[in-house]
Amino acid sequence: MNTTPSPIIIDAAQTRASLPFDRLIAALREAFTVGADVPLRHHHFMPQPDGSTATILIMPAWQRAFIGIKIVTIFPENGKKALPGLFSSYLLCDGDTGQHIALIDGNEITSRRTAAINSCSVGSCAGARDRSLMARVLSRPPRRAESLRCPPGSTPSHPTA
């Protein structure tokens, strides 16, 4: 009998430790150069008994070696249950076999990716003259880093979406 290993589970702390910004920024620059297939995200709306609407977002992407699927659930009334309104996970699969490799904390991936993407944009706008601005972006929480986008009329060398 051929058994396949279960995917590893990587929690928020492990995700954070595995994605230091210097390596993450370099990896994102390379990924944008190589490219990937990234279809539009799927939105599914689910009416809830309390009258609210929950949302499921499914965001697939793939390159030759890997498949990634980010799954987000949004339940606006979760605050009444002392739960976050949004949960997110990222399923990493082998691109040759489809085998599930890892289930990774999606909230942490998104936070780190957002900050890293913004630093790539700032770096391409500021050039080599202003490394301190890039350092400030990396030290900010992602929601504050987004406020440091390139000025109107400038063109970042990497997508910021």
Biotite code that builds the C-alpha atoms (Angstrom):
import biotite.structure as struc

atoms = struc.array([
    struc.Atom([0.000, 0.000, 0.000], chain_id="A", res_id=1, res_name="MET", atom_name="CA", element="C"),
    struc.Atom([1.387, 3.364, -1.041], chain_id="A", res_id=2, res_name="ASN", atom_name="CA", element="C"),
    struc.Atom([0.687, 6.060, 1.556], chain_id="A", res_id=3, res_name="THR", atom_name="CA", element="C"),
    struc.Atom([1.310, 9.728, 1.035], chain_id="A", res_id=4, res_name="THR", atom_name="CA", element="C"),
    struc.Atom([2.395, 11.948, 3.879], chain_id="A", res_id=5, res_name="PRO", atom_name="CA", element="C"),
    struc.Atom([-0.075, 14.463, 5.282], chain_id="A", res_id=6, res_name="SER", atom_name="CA", element="C"),
    struc.Atom([0.653, 18.118, 4.580], chain_id="A", res_id=7, res_name="PRO", atom_name="CA", element="C"),
    struc.Atom([2.609, 19.894, 7.275], chain_id="A", res_id=8, res_name="ILE", atom_name="CA", element="C"),
    struc.Atom([0.784, 22.573, 9.225], chain_id="A", res_id=9, res_name="ILE", atom_name="CA", element="C"),
    struc.Atom([2.649, 25.885, 9.495], chain_id="A", res_id=10, res_name="ILE", atom_name="CA", element="C"),
    struc.Atom([1.144, 28.259, 12.063], chain_id="A", res_id=11, res_name="ASP", atom_name="CA", element="C"),
    struc.Atom([1.496, 32.054, 12.198], chain_id="A", res_id=12, res_name="ALA", atom_name="CA", element="C"),
    struc.Atom([4.689, 32.045, 14.294], chain_id="A", res_id=13, res_name="ALA", atom_name="CA", element="C"),
    struc.Atom([6.370, 29.466, 12.045], chain_id="A", res_id=14, res_name="GLN", atom_name="CA", element="C"),
    struc.Atom([5.250, 31.383, 8.945], chain_id="A", res_id=15, res_name="THR", atom_name="CA", element="C"),
    struc.Atom([6.670, 34.627, 10.346], chain_id="A", res_id=16, res_name="ARG", atom_name="CA", element="C"),
    struc.Atom([9.985, 32.938, 11.200], chain_id="A", res_id=17, res_name="ALA", atom_name="CA", element="C"),
    struc.Atom([10.177, 31.325, 7.750], chain_id="A", res_id=18, res_name="SER", atom_name="CA", element="C"),
    struc.Atom([9.616, 34.566, 5.826], chain_id="A", res_id=19, res_name="LEU", atom_name="CA", element="C"),
    struc.Atom([12.242, 37.132, 6.866], chain_id="A", res_id=20, res_name="PRO", atom_name="CA", element="C"),
    struc.Atom([11.705, 40.264, 4.812], chain_id="A", res_id=21, res_name="PHE", atom_name="CA", element="C"),
    struc.Atom([15.094, 40.278, 3.084], chain_id="A", res_id=22, res_name="ASP", atom_name="CA", element="C"),
    struc.Atom([14.517, 36.790, 1.636], chain_id="A", res_id=23, res_name="ARG", atom_name="CA", element="C"),
    struc.Atom([10.829, 37.419, 0.991], chain_id="A", res_id=24, res_name="LEU", atom_name="CA", element="C"),
    struc.Atom([11.465, 40.608, -1.002], chain_id="A", res_id=25, res_name="ILE", atom_name="CA", element="C"),
    struc.Atom([14.097, 38.863, -3.134], chain_id="A", res_id=26, res_name="ALA", atom_name="CA", element="C"),
    struc.Atom([11.771, 35.905, -3.724], chain_id="A", res_id=27, res_name="ALA", atom_name="CA", element="C"),
    struc.Atom([8.872, 38.173, -4.712], chain_id="A", res_id=28, res_name="LEU", atom_name="CA", element="C"),
    struc.Atom([11.041, 40.105, -7.171], chain_id="A", res_id=29, res_name="ARG", atom_name="CA", element="C"),
    struc.Atom([12.090, 36.818, -8.751], chain_id="A", res_id=30, res_name="GLU", atom_name="CA", element="C"),
    struc.Atom([8.500, 35.536, -8.817], chain_id="A", res_id=31, res_name="ALA", atom_name="CA", element="C"),
    struc.Atom([7.308, 38.692, -10.591], chain_id="A", res_id=32, res_name="PHE", atom_name="CA", element="C"),
    struc.Atom([10.074, 38.237, -13.151], chain_id="A", res_id=33, res_name="THR", atom_name="CA", element="C"),
    struc.Atom([9.275, 34.564, -13.780], chain_id="A", res_id=34, res_name="VAL", atom_name="CA", element="C"),
    struc.Atom([5.506, 35.016, -13.600], chain_id="A", res_id=35, res_name="GLY", atom_name="CA", element="C"),
    struc.Atom([2.690, 32.659, -12.684], chain_id="A", res_id=36, res_name="ALA", atom_name="CA", element="C"),
    struc.Atom([-0.795, 31.762, -13.790], chain_id="A", res_id=37, res_name="ASP", atom_name="CA", element="C"),
    struc.Atom([-3.167, 33.674, -11.517], chain_id="A", res_id=38, res_name="VAL", atom_name="CA", element="C"),
    struc.Atom([-6.837, 33.423, -12.495], chain_id="A", res_id=39, res_name="PRO", atom_name="CA", element="C"),
    struc.Atom([-9.415, 35.769, -11.017], chain_id="A", res_id=40, res_name="LEU", atom_name="CA", element="C"),
    struc.Atom([-10.397, 34.942, -7.463], chain_id="A", res_id=41, res_name="ARG", atom_name="CA", element="C"),
    struc.Atom([-13.654, 33.136, -6.861], chain_id="A", res_id=42, res_name="HIS", atom_name="CA", element="C"),
    struc.Atom([-16.248, 34.868, -4.654], chain_id="A", res_id=43, res_name="HIS", atom_name="CA", element="C"),
    struc.Atom([-19.025, 32.863, -3.067], chain_id="A", res_id=44, res_name="HIS", atom_name="CA", element="C"),
    struc.Atom([-21.666, 34.450, -0.854], chain_id="A", res_id=45, res_name="PHE", atom_name="CA", element="C"),
    struc.Atom([-23.528, 32.505, 1.805], chain_id="A", res_id=46, res_name="MET", atom_name="CA", element="C"),
    struc.Atom([-26.607, 33.987, 3.483], chain_id="A", res_id=47, res_name="PRO", atom_name="CA", element="C"),
    struc.Atom([-26.503, 33.346, 7.237], chain_id="A", res_id=48, res_name="GLN", atom_name="CA", element="C"),
    struc.Atom([-29.447, 32.621, 9.556], chain_id="A", res_id=49, res_name="PRO", atom_name="CA", element="C"),
    struc.Atom([-28.874, 35.970, 11.327], chain_id="A", res_id=50, res_name="ASP", atom_name="CA", element="C"),
    struc.Atom([-29.402, 37.890, 8.060], chain_id="A", res_id=51, res_name="GLY", atom_name="CA", element="C"),
    struc.Atom([-25.720, 38.621, 7.418], chain_id="A", res_id=52, res_name="SER", atom_name="CA", element="C"),
    struc.Atom([-23.803, 37.273, 4.451], chain_id="A", res_id=53, res_name="THR", atom_name="CA", element="C"),
    struc.Atom([-20.613, 35.258, 4.813], chain_id="A", res_id=54, res_name="ALA", atom_name="CA", element="C"),
    struc.Atom([-18.086, 35.173, 1.988], chain_id="A", res_id=55, res_name="THR", atom_name="CA", element="C"),
    struc.Atom([-15.674, 32.537, 0.754], chain_id="A", res_id=56, res_name="ILE", atom_name="CA", element="C"),
    struc.Atom([-12.760, 33.669, -1.423], chain_id="A", res_id=57, res_name="LEU", atom_name="CA", element="C"),
    struc.Atom([-10.681, 31.125, -3.333], chain_id="A", res_id=58, res_name="ILE", atom_name="CA", element="C"),
    struc.Atom([-7.490, 32.386, -4.958], chain_id="A", res_id=59, res_name="MET", atom_name="CA", element="C"),
    struc.Atom([-5.501, 29.856, -6.990], chain_id="A", res_id=60, res_name="PRO", atom_name="CA", element="C"),
    struc.Atom([-2.118, 30.441, -8.602], chain_id="A", res_id=61, res_name="ALA", atom_name="CA", element="C"),
    struc.Atom([0.519, 28.158, -10.066], chain_id="A", res_id=62, res_name="TRP", atom_name="CA", element="C"),
    struc.Atom([3.927, 27.879, -11.635], chain_id="A", res_id=63, res_name="GLN", atom_name="CA", element="C"),
    struc.Atom([5.447, 24.713, -13.038], chain_id="A", res_id=64, res_name="ARG", atom_name="CA", element="C"),
    struc.Atom([6.732, 23.364, -9.708], chain_id="A", res_id=65, res_name="ALA", atom_name="CA", element="C"),
    struc.Atom([4.008, 24.515, -7.300], chain_id="A", res_id=66, res_name="PHE", atom_name="CA", element="C"),
    struc.Atom([0.305, 25.183, -6.972], chain_id="A", res_id=67, res_name="ILE", atom_name="CA", element="C"),
    struc.Atom([-0.982, 27.534, -4.298], chain_id="A", res_id=68, res_name="GLY", atom_name="CA", element="C"),
    struc.Atom([-4.554, 28.109, -3.207], chain_id="A", res_id=69, res_name="ILE", atom_name="CA", element="C"),
    struc.Atom([-5.446, 30.785, -0.688], chain_id="A", res_id=70, res_name="LYS", atom_name="CA", element="C"),
    struc.Atom([-8.786, 30.242, 1.001], chain_id="A", res_id=71, res_name="ILE", atom_name="CA", element="C"),
    struc.Atom([-10.426, 33.073, 2.932], chain_id="A", res_id=72, res_name="VAL", atom_name="CA", element="C"),
    struc.Atom([-13.661, 32.941, 4.889], chain_id="A", res_id=73, res_name="THR", atom_name="CA", element="C"),
    struc.Atom([-15.302, 36.162, 6.030], chain_id="A", res_id=74, res_name="ILE", atom_name="CA", element="C"),
    struc.Atom([-18.045, 36.020, 8.631], chain_id="A", res_id=75, res_name="PHE", atom_name="CA", element="C"),
    struc.Atom([-18.973, 39.604, 9.593], chain_id="A", res_id=76, res_name="PRO", atom_name="CA", element="C"),
    struc.Atom([-20.918, 38.595, 12.708], chain_id="A", res_id=77, res_name="GLU", atom_name="CA", element="C"),
    struc.Atom([-18.057, 36.613, 14.280], chain_id="A", res_id=78, res_name="ASN", atom_name="CA", element="C"),
    struc.Atom([-17.211, 39.528, 16.576], chain_id="A", res_id=79, res_name="GLY", atom_name="CA", element="C"),
    struc.Atom([-20.373, 38.712, 18.544], chain_id="A", res_id=80, res_name="LYS", atom_name="CA", element="C"),
    struc.Atom([-18.835, 35.273, 19.185], chain_id="A", res_id=81, res_name="LYS", atom_name="CA", element="C"),
    struc.Atom([-15.431, 36.706, 20.163], chain_id="A", res_id=82, res_name="ALA", atom_name="CA", element="C"),
    struc.Atom([-13.952, 35.350, 16.928], chain_id="A", res_id=83, res_name="LEU", atom_name="CA", element="C"),
    struc.Atom([-12.106, 37.120, 14.101], chain_id="A", res_id=84, res_name="PRO", atom_name="CA", element="C"),
    struc.Atom([-14.284, 37.999, 11.140], chain_id="A", res_id=85, res_name="GLY", atom_name="CA", element="C"),
    struc.Atom([-11.718, 36.650, 8.689], chain_id="A", res_id=86, res_name="LEU", atom_name="CA", element="C"),
    struc.Atom([-9.836, 33.359, 8.560], chain_id="A", res_id=87, res_name="PHE", atom_name="CA", element="C"),
    struc.Atom([-7.266, 32.580, 5.885], chain_id="A", res_id=88, res_name="SER", atom_name="CA", element="C"),
    struc.Atom([-5.173, 29.548, 4.936], chain_id="A", res_id=89, res_name="SER", atom_name="CA", element="C"),
    struc.Atom([-2.809, 28.818, 2.077], chain_id="A", res_id=90, res_name="TYR", atom_name="CA", element="C"),
    struc.Atom([-2.573, 25.310, 0.657], chain_id="A", res_id=91, res_name="LEU", atom_name="CA", element="C"),
    struc.Atom([0.750, 24.603, -1.081], chain_id="A", res_id=92, res_name="LEU", atom_name="CA", element="C"),
    struc.Atom([0.731, 21.662, -3.508], chain_id="A", res_id=93, res_name="CYS", atom_name="CA", element="C"),
    struc.Atom([3.288, 19.891, -5.678], chain_id="A", res_id=94, res_name="ASP", atom_name="CA", element="C"),
    struc.Atom([2.971, 21.146, -9.254], chain_id="A", res_id=95, res_name="GLY", atom_name="CA", element="C"),
    struc.Atom([3.787, 17.743, -10.778], chain_id="A", res_id=96, res_name="ASP", atom_name="CA", element="C"),
    struc.Atom([1.481, 15.552, -8.691], chain_id="A", res_id=97, res_name="THR", atom_name="CA", element="C"),
    struc.Atom([-0.990, 17.867, -6.941], chain_id="A", res_id=98, res_name="GLY", atom_name="CA", element="C"),
    struc.Atom([0.021, 16.350, -3.597], chain_id="A", res_id=99, res_name="GLN", atom_name="CA", element="C"),
    struc.Atom([-0.684, 18.655, -0.662], chain_id="A", res_id=100, res_name="HIS", atom_name="CA", element="C"),
    struc.Atom([2.631, 19.770, 0.839], chain_id="A", res_id=101, res_name="ILE", atom_name="CA", element="C"),
    struc.Atom([1.715, 22.336, 3.478], chain_id="A", res_id=102, res_name="ALA", atom_name="CA", element="C"),
    struc.Atom([-1.181, 24.234, 4.996], chain_id="A", res_id=103, res_name="LEU", atom_name="CA", element="C"),
    struc.Atom([0.148, 27.672, 5.932], chain_id="A", res_id=104, res_name="ILE", atom_name="CA", element="C"),
    struc.Atom([-1.347, 30.502, 8.010], chain_id="A", res_id=105, res_name="ASP", atom_name="CA", element="C"),
    struc.Atom([-2.822, 32.759, 5.322], chain_id="A", res_id=106, res_name="GLY", atom_name="CA", element="C"),
    struc.Atom([-3.201, 35.858, 7.490], chain_id="A", res_id=107, res_name="ASN", atom_name="CA", element="C"),
    struc.Atom([0.527, 35.943, 8.230], chain_id="A", res_id=108, res_name="GLU", atom_name="CA", element="C"),
    struc.Atom([1.450, 35.300, 4.589], chain_id="A", res_id=109, res_name="ILE", atom_name="CA", element="C"),
    struc.Atom([-0.819, 38.151, 3.488], chain_id="A", res_id=110, res_name="THR", atom_name="CA", element="C"),
    struc.Atom([0.547, 40.594, 6.079], chain_id="A", res_id=111, res_name="SER", atom_name="CA", element="C"),
    struc.Atom([4.157, 39.869, 5.191], chain_id="A", res_id=112, res_name="ARG", atom_name="CA", element="C"),
    struc.Atom([3.517, 39.840, 1.436], chain_id="A", res_id=113, res_name="ARG", atom_name="CA", element="C"),
    struc.Atom([1.708, 43.192, 1.605], chain_id="A", res_id=114, res_name="THR", atom_name="CA", element="C"),
    struc.Atom([4.590, 44.842, 3.451], chain_id="A", res_id=115, res_name="ALA", atom_name="CA", element="C"),
    struc.Atom([7.177, 43.234, 1.143], chain_id="A", res_id=116, res_name="ALA", atom_name="CA", element="C"),
    struc.Atom([5.312, 44.248, -2.032], chain_id="A", res_id=117, res_name="ILE", atom_name="CA", element="C"),
    struc.Atom([5.094, 47.802, -0.777], chain_id="A", res_id=118, res_name="ASN", atom_name="CA", element="C"),
    struc.Atom([8.802, 47.845, -0.037], chain_id="A", res_id=119, res_name="SER", atom_name="CA", element="C"),
    struc.Atom([9.487, 46.618, -3.580], chain_id="A", res_id=120, res_name="CYS", atom_name="CA", element="C"),
    struc.Atom([7.358, 49.484, -4.897], chain_id="A", res_id=121, res_name="SER", atom_name="CA", element="C"),
    struc.Atom([9.006, 52.039, -2.647], chain_id="A", res_id=122, res_name="VAL", atom_name="CA", element="C"),
    struc.Atom([12.411, 50.692, -3.614], chain_id="A", res_id=123, res_name="GLY", atom_name="CA", element="C"),
    struc.Atom([11.645, 51.076, -7.303], chain_id="A", res_id=124, res_name="SER", atom_name="CA", element="C"),
    struc.Atom([10.310, 54.622, -6.774], chain_id="A", res_id=125, res_name="CYS", atom_name="CA", element="C"),
    struc.Atom([13.048, 55.810, -4.451], chain_id="A", res_id=126, res_name="ALA", atom_name="CA", element="C"),
    struc.Atom([15.919, 53.990, -6.133], chain_id="A", res_id=127, res_name="GLY", atom_name="CA", element="C"),
    struc.Atom([19.193, 53.442, -4.327], chain_id="A", res_id=128, res_name="ALA", atom_name="CA", element="C"),
    struc.Atom([19.132, 56.971, -2.835], chain_id="A", res_id=129, res_name="ARG", atom_name="CA", element="C"),
    struc.Atom([16.588, 56.281, -0.116], chain_id="A", res_id=130, res_name="ASP", atom_name="CA", element="C"),
    struc.Atom([17.169, 52.945, 1.580], chain_id="A", res_id=131, res_name="ARG", atom_name="CA", element="C"),
    struc.Atom([15.948, 54.464, 4.858], chain_id="A", res_id=132, res_name="SER", atom_name="CA", element="C"),
    struc.Atom([12.450, 54.848, 3.420], chain_id="A", res_id=133, res_name="LEU", atom_name="CA", element="C"),
    struc.Atom([12.424, 51.162, 2.512], chain_id="A", res_id=134, res_name="MET", atom_name="CA", element="C"),
    struc.Atom([13.552, 50.301, 6.035], chain_id="A", res_id=135, res_name="ALA", atom_name="CA", element="C"),
    struc.Atom([10.711, 52.397, 7.457], chain_id="A", res_id=136, res_name="ARG", atom_name="CA", element="C"),
    struc.Atom([8.196, 50.521, 5.286], chain_id="A", res_id=137, res_name="VAL", atom_name="CA", element="C"),
    struc.Atom([9.481, 47.181, 6.536], chain_id="A", res_id=138, res_name="LEU", atom_name="CA", element="C"),
    struc.Atom([9.101, 48.260, 10.143], chain_id="A", res_id=139, res_name="SER", atom_name="CA", element="C"),
    struc.Atom([5.463, 49.339, 9.738], chain_id="A", res_id=140, res_name="ARG", atom_name="CA", element="C"),
    struc.Atom([2.403, 47.144, 10.125], chain_id="A", res_id=141, res_name="PRO", atom_name="CA", element="C"),
    struc.Atom([1.092, 46.205, 6.644], chain_id="A", res_id=142, res_name="PRO", atom_name="CA", element="C"),
    struc.Atom([-1.950, 48.491, 6.817], chain_id="A", res_id=143, res_name="ARG", atom_name="CA", element="C"),
    struc.Atom([0.347, 51.481, 7.487], chain_id="A", res_id=144, res_name="ARG", atom_name="CA", element="C"),
    struc.Atom([2.908, 50.404, 4.883], chain_id="A", res_id=145, res_name="ALA", atom_name="CA", element="C"),
    struc.Atom([0.213, 50.624, 2.214], chain_id="A", res_id=146, res_name="GLU", atom_name="CA", element="C"),
    struc.Atom([0.035, 54.376, 2.796], chain_id="A", res_id=147, res_name="SER", atom_name="CA", element="C"),
    struc.Atom([3.577, 54.699, 1.410], chain_id="A", res_id=148, res_name="LEU", atom_name="CA", element="C"),
    struc.Atom([2.776, 53.826, -2.192], chain_id="A", res_id=149, res_name="ARG", atom_name="CA", element="C"),
    struc.Atom([4.553, 55.440, -5.118], chain_id="A", res_id=150, res_name="CYS", atom_name="CA", element="C"),
    struc.Atom([3.468, 58.998, -5.887], chain_id="A", res_id=151, res_name="PRO", atom_name="CA", element="C"),
    struc.Atom([1.038, 59.546, -8.781], chain_id="A", res_id=152, res_name="PRO", atom_name="CA", element="C"),
    struc.Atom([2.792, 59.418, -12.129], chain_id="A", res_id=153, res_name="GLY", atom_name="CA", element="C"),
    struc.Atom([5.610, 57.108, -11.007], chain_id="A", res_id=154, res_name="SER", atom_name="CA", element="C"),
    struc.Atom([5.648, 53.512, -12.150], chain_id="A", res_id=155, res_name="THR", atom_name="CA", element="C"),
    struc.Atom([6.751, 50.751, -9.790], chain_id="A", res_id=156, res_name="PRO", atom_name="CA", element="C"),
    struc.Atom([8.726, 47.931, -11.382], chain_id="A", res_id=157, res_name="SER", atom_name="CA", element="C"),
    struc.Atom([6.589, 45.307, -9.613], chain_id="A", res_id=158, res_name="HIS", atom_name="CA", element="C"),
    struc.Atom([2.815, 44.935, -9.200], chain_id="A", res_id=159, res_name="PRO", atom_name="CA", element="C"),
    struc.Atom([1.376, 46.146, -5.900], chain_id="A", res_id=160, res_name="THR", atom_name="CA", element="C"),
    struc.Atom([-1.863, 44.148, -6.015], chain_id="A", res_id=161, res_name="ALA", atom_name="CA", element="C"),
])
